[in-house]
Amino acid sequence: MSLTTRQSPLLSRGLIAAVLAMLAVGSLAQDPVMREGYFEVRSAETSLSNGVHVLDARLQLVLSSEALEALNSGVPLTIELQMQVIRARRFYMDALDAELAIRFELEYRPLSQRYIVRNINSGHQDSFATLYSALNNLGRIVDLPIIDDALLAPDKPYRIRVRAMLQTKQYPAPLRLLFFWRSQWQLQSEWYEWTLER
């Protein structure tokens, strides 16, 4: 399930200007302790509940200095959890039978000094007093439905793999190009993989 939004030209230009100004200030400051940030899947497992495989996972989400500065300057960040269901085959390449992406938007609201975490897929949102609490909430995945067991071939072995990433596709094209060349916006965990128990 995906969600697309349209931004007005004025809003896009304002966003580009804000991010470029933030990056310029950061470059001039030449902070010697600039944090690169990292995403890591610490643990993940699935269980069968009422015929549906559900995911429990723990993520470590550490924002880079640039991403953190952008967030505190009013630029929402999108964190995406990607999942794949892979069917193992003996004589052929393994088959990707299903894939799913869950997107979360992390936003800072300076007037209320609150961090908002919104599930873009469902629309559900929560509010947190600190960034630590918001990222801790994002890093705790509980009973997330992955796939109905009836959709899987009987008596076939399957693997599940999961990774987390900072998504930049939602930004205007000039910003996407800029972020592509900046390592602090390339936050993506390794795939975490395990055998699906049925």
Backbone hydrogen bonds, N-H to C=O, Kabsch-Sander energy under -0.5 kcal/mol:
donor,donor_aa,acceptor,acceptor_aa,energy
12,S,8,S,-2.7
13,R,9,P,-2.6
14,G,10,L,-2.2
15,L,11,L,-2.5
16,I,12,S,-2.6
17,A,13,R,-2.5
18,A,14,G,-2.3
19,V,15,L,-2.4
20,L,16,I,-2.7
21,A,17,A,-2.3
22,M,18,A,-2.1
23,L,19,V,-2.6
24,A,20,L,-2.3
25,V,21,A,-2.4
26,G,22,M,-2.1
27,S,23,L,-2.2
28,L,24,A,-2.2
29,A,25,V,-2.1
30,Q,26,G,-1.3
31,D,26,G,-0.6
34,M,31,D,-1.1
38,Y,62,V,-1.7
40,E,60,Q,-2.2
42,R,40,E,-0.8
42,R,58,R,-2.3
43,S,58,R,-1.4
45,E,56,D,-2.3
47,S,54,V,-1.9
49,S,47,S,-0.6
49,S,52,V,-3.1
52,V,49,S,-1.5
53,H,147,I,-2.9
54,V,47,S,-2.8
54,V,52,V,-0.5
55,L,144,L,-2.6
56,D,45,E,-2.6
57,A,141,I,-2.3
58,R,43,S,-2.5
59,L,139,G,-2.6
60,Q,40,E,-3.4
61,L,59,L,-0.6
62,V,38,Y,-2.7
62,V,60,Q,-0.6
63,L,61,L,-0.5
65,S,35,R,-2.9
68,L,64,S,-2.7
69,E,65,S,-2.4
70,A,66,E,-2.4
71,L,67,A,-2.4
72,N,68,L,-2.4
73,S,69,E,-0.9
73,S,70,A,-0.6
74,G,71,L,-1.7
75,V,70,A,-2.6
77,L,106,L,-2.8
78,T,167,Q,-0.7
79,I,77,L,-0.5
79,I,104,F,-3.0
80,E,78,T,-0.5
80,E,165,M,-3.0
81,L,102,I,-3.1
82,Q,80,E,-0.6
82,Q,163,R,-2.8
83,M,100,L,-2.9
84,Q,161,R,-2.2
85,V,98,A,-3.2
86,I,84,Q,-0.6
86,I,159,R,-3.1
87,R,95,A,-3.3
88,A,86,I,-0.6
88,A,157,P,-2.1
95,A,87,R,-2.5
97,D,85,V,-1.9
97,D,95,A,-1.0
98,A,85,V,-1.4
100,L,83,M,-2.6
102,I,81,L,-2.6
104,F,79,I,-2.7
105,E,118,R,-3.0
106,L,77,L,-3.4
106,L,104,F,-0.5
107,E,105,E,-0.5
107,E,116,I,-2.4
109,R,114,R,-2.8
113,Q,109,R,-1.7
114,R,109,R,-1.4
115,Y,128,F,-3.1
116,I,107,E,-3.3
116,I,114,R,-0.5
117,V,126,D,-2.6
118,R,105,E,-2.5
118,R,116,I,-0.5
119,N,124,H,-3.4
120,I,103,R,-2.4
120,I,118,R,-0.9
121,N,103,R,-0.8
123,G,119,N,-3.3
126,D,117,V,-2.5
128,F,115,Y,-2.5
134,A,130,T,-1.8
135,L,131,L,-2.9
136,N,132,Y,-2.3
137,N,133,S,-2.0
138,L,134,A,-2.2
139,G,135,L,-1.7
140,R,137,N,-1.4
141,I,57,A,-2.5
141,I,139,G,-0.7
142,V,140,R,-0.6
144,L,55,L,-2.4
146,I,53,H,-3.3
147,I,53,H,-1.0
149,D,51,G,-2.8
151,L,148,D,-1.8
152,L,149,D,-1.6
156,K,153,A,-1.2
159,R,86,I,-2.8
160,I,194,W,-2.8
161,R,84,Q,-1.9
162,V,192,Y,-2.3
163,R,82,Q,-2.0
165,M,80,E,-2.1
166,L,187,L,-2.9
167,Q,78,T,-2.8
167,Q,165,M,-0.7
171,Y,168,T,-1.4
175,L,172,P,-0.8
176,R,172,P,-2.0
177,L,173,A,-2.3
178,L,174,P,-1.8
179,F,175,L,-3.1
180,F,176,R,-1.7
181,W,177,L,-0.8
181,W,178,L,-0.9
182,R,179,F,-1.3
183,S,181,W,-0.6
185,W,182,R,-1.9
186,Q,183,S,-1.7
187,L,185,W,-0.9
188,Q,186,Q,-0.8
189,S,164,A,-3.0
192,Y,162,V,-2.8
193,E,191,W,-0.5
194,W,160,I,-2.3
196,L,158,Y,-2.4
